[in-house]
Amino acid sequence: MNSILNLIRATPLAYAEELVKAFMISALRTGPIPSHLSFVMDGNRRYAKKLGLPLADGHSAGSNALVEVLQLCFRVGVKQVTVYAFSIENFKRPKAEVDTLFTLLKEKLLLAVTEKQFCESFNCSVRIIGERSMIPADVLKDLEKVEADTAKFTEHTLFFAFPYTSRDDIAHSMRSIVQKVENDELDNFWSY
């Protein structure tokens, strides 16, 4: 009986919340919409500690908030979103927390594909960017499956930087440019 009463009470509030979101999305669409936004997943540990929750609950709350933000971004018309989800420095955290982060990412991405709750409804492909060699093999296999399963979706792209660092990104870019120069793939690169 309590669950029915809670549902009845929550329904008007949920409906009002959706109306406000729809209004805000309509208002935002009247102006220029960026084609690409980036978000850094930060503060989940502080959030958990502040509320006296286990760290895993903080990370879970952060991932749930991210899903809501992504839905709004795509509904507004943003075409690409990059989520900086796991810094290489995060490997210095306790193994249990690192494992939780890997598991959470894998579960959320697999859920977005298998239940077609997100990727199909937003016509969104998922791409993993970052240092793949640092991702455990079993997690990488699942993430690559998500990439393959969502490759057919072309309206939106969700990039997950996992794991990343700015220093590593610069080094990777430099190695890539050197390789392209060595392979004569940058004919016009030096003509500017």
C-alpha positions in Angstrom: 0.0 0.0 0.0 2.8 2.4 0.8 4.5 1.8 -2.5 1.2 2.7 -4.3 0.9 5.9 -2.3 4.5 6.8 -3.0 3.8 6.3 -6.7 0.7 8.5 -6.7 2.6 11.2 -4.8 5.7 11.0 -7.1 3.7 11.0 -10.4 2.7 14.7 -10.3 6.2 15.8 -9.3 7.8 13.6 -12.0 5.4 15.0 -14.6 6.1 18.6 -13.5 9.9 17.9 -13.7 9.5 16.6 -17.2 7.5 19.7 -18.2 10.2 22.0 -16.8 12.9 20.0 -18.7 11.0 20.1 -22.0 10.5 23.9 -21.6 14.2 24.4 -20.8 15.2 22.3 -23.8 12.9 24.3 -26.1 14.4 27.5 -24.8 18.0 26.3 -25.3 17.2 25.2 -28.8 16.4 28.8 -29.8 20.1 29.8 -29.5 23.3 28.3 -30.9 24.0 24.8 -29.7 27.6 23.6 -29.4 28.3 20.6 -31.5 30.7 19.1 -28.9 30.8 19.3 -25.1 33.2 17.6 -22.6 32.7 16.7 -19.0 35.2 15.6 -16.4 33.9 13.1 -13.9 35.2 14.6 -10.7 33.9 14.9 -7.1 32.2 11.6 -6.7 34.5 10.6 -3.8 34.0 14.0 -2.1 30.2 13.6 -2.5 30.3 10.1 -0.9 32.5 11.2 1.9 30.4 14.3 2.6 27.2 12.2 2.9 29.0 9.4 4.8 28.4 6.9 1.9 30.7 4.2 0.6 32.9 5.5 -2.2 31.1 3.1 -4.6 27.8 4.8 -3.9 29.4 8.2 -4.8 30.7 6.8 -8.1 27.3 5.3 -8.8 25.5 8.5 -8.1 27.9 10.3 -10.4 27.3 7.9 -13.2 23.5 8.3 -12.8 23.8 12.1 -12.9 25.9 11.7 -16.0 23.2 9.7 -17.8 20.7 12.5 -17.1 23.1 15.2 -18.4 23.8 13.1 -21.5 20.1 12.7 -22.2 19.6 16.5 -21.9 22.6 17.2 -24.1 21.4 14.9 -26.9 17.8 16.2 -26.6 19.0 19.7 -27.0 21.0 18.8 -30.1 24.6 18.4 -29.0 26.1 15.9 -31.5 29.2 14.8 -29.6 30.1 14.5 -25.9 33.4 13.5 -24.4 33.4 12.2 -20.9 36.7 12.1 -19.0 35.9 9.1 -17.0 39.1 7.7 -15.6 42.4 9.4 -15.3 45.6 7.4 -15.4 46.4 8.9 -12.0 43.3 7.0 -10.7 45.3 3.8 -10.9 47.0 5.1 -7.7 43.8 4.6 -5.8 43.1 1.5 -3.8 42.6 -1.6 -6.0 39.0 -2.1 -4.7 38.0 1.5 -5.8 39.7 1.1 -9.2 37.9 -2.2 -9.7 34.6 -0.6 -8.8 35.2 2.2 -11.4 36.0 -0.3 -14.1 33.0 -2.4 -13.2 30.7 0.6 -13.1 31.8 1.8 -16.5 31.5 -1.6 -18.1 28.0 -2.2 -16.5 26.7 1.2 -17.5 27.9 0.9 -21.1 26.7 -2.6 -21.5 23.3 -1.6 -20.0 23.0 1.3 -22.5 23.5 -1.1 -25.4 21.7 -4.3 -24.3 18.6 -2.7 -22.9 18.6 -0.2 -25.7 17.7 2.4 -23.2 20.2 5.0 -24.3 22.3 4.2 -27.5 19.4 3.2 -29.7 16.9 5.8 -28.5 19.5 8.6 -29.0 21.1 7.0 -32.1 24.4 7.2 -30.2 27.6 5.4 -30.9 30.2 4.9 -28.1 33.9 5.3 -28.6 36.6 4.6 -26.1 39.6 6.9 -26.3 42.6 6.8 -24.1 45.4 4.3 -23.3 43.7 1.0 -24.0 46.8 -1.0 -23.0 46.0 -0.1 -19.4 42.5 -1.5 -19.4 42.2 -5.0 -18.0 41.6 -7.5 -20.9 38.1 -8.6 -19.7 36.9 -5.0 -19.4 38.5 -4.0 -22.7 36.8 -6.9 -24.5 33.4 -5.7 -23.2 34.1 -2.1 -24.1 35.1 -3.0 -27.6 31.9 -5.0 -27.9 30.0 -1.8 -26.9 31.9 0.1 -29.6 31.1 -2.5 -32.2 27.4 -2.8 -31.2 26.9 1.0 -31.4 28.9 1.7 -34.5 25.7 1.6 -36.6 24.3 4.7 -34.7 25.4 7.9 -36.3 23.5 10.9 -35.0 25.4 11.3 -31.8 28.8 10.1 -30.5 29.8 9.6 -26.9 33.5 9.4 -26.3 34.8 8.0 -23.1 38.3 9.0 -22.2 39.4 5.9 -20.3 42.1 6.1 -19.0 43.6 9.5 -19.9 46.0 12.2 -18.9 46.9 15.4 -20.7 50.5 14.4 -20.6 49.7 11.1 -22.2 47.4 12.7 -24.8 50.2 15.0 -25.9 52.8 12.2 -26.1 50.3 10.0 -28.0 49.6 12.9 -30.4 53.3 13.5 -31.0 54.0 9.8 -31.6 51.0 9.7 -34.1 52.3 12.8 -36.0 55.9 11.4 -36.1 54.5 8.1 -37.5 52.5 9.9 -40.1 55.5 12.0 -41.2 57.6 8.8 -41.4 54.9 7.2 -43.6 54.5 10.3 -45.8 50.9 10.7 -44.7 51.2 14.4 -44.0 52.1 15.8 -47.4 50.7 19.3 -46.8 51.5 19.4 -43.1 54.7 21.5 -43.5 53.4 23.8 -46.3 51.6 26.2 -43.9 
